[in-house]
Amino acid sequence: MIQHLIAEGVVVPVQEVSYDELFEAHFWGLVRLAALLGADDPEDVAQDAFVRLHRRRRLLRDPDSALAYLRSTVCNASRSRLRHLRMARRRHAQMAGAAPTASGTPESAAVDREDVRELLRAVDGLPRRQREVLVLRYWLDLSERETADALGIAPGTVKAHASRAVAALGEQLKEKV
């Protein structure tokens, strides 16, 4: 039997209240995740993740896995959007007869410290999986298990990607010093 809450004269299933609470607690964190992964429209990516969760909420075997599902969805959607943008920029450059150029996001333009810009450029230059692991592990401070769940990989693979990424960043940043 589903319990109900009465809010402002409207009967709301408890399930929906917890969904609302999940949204309130994690929306902006998921927006930051999408932005750090390079999405050009991070709020849309996070909103889409919640829409997908809402559509599939009855299919979740474990209601406690909703946050992992959201993170995974944001990672996948960010990856898809970056692929789409890359292809669109190539097509545009081909039609214009020029070489494709990388353009920064409004978030990166707002960063005013050169060392942070260099770090973000170096992270952006990492292979996709290493970048995703770094963002989830160190920017969002997820455990290895949570990172593995979000990306659909083994915890050992998270360790390997994180180690390689940190080593690559160290080399890239050392060269600039």
Disulfide bonds with the S-S distance in Angstrom:
none
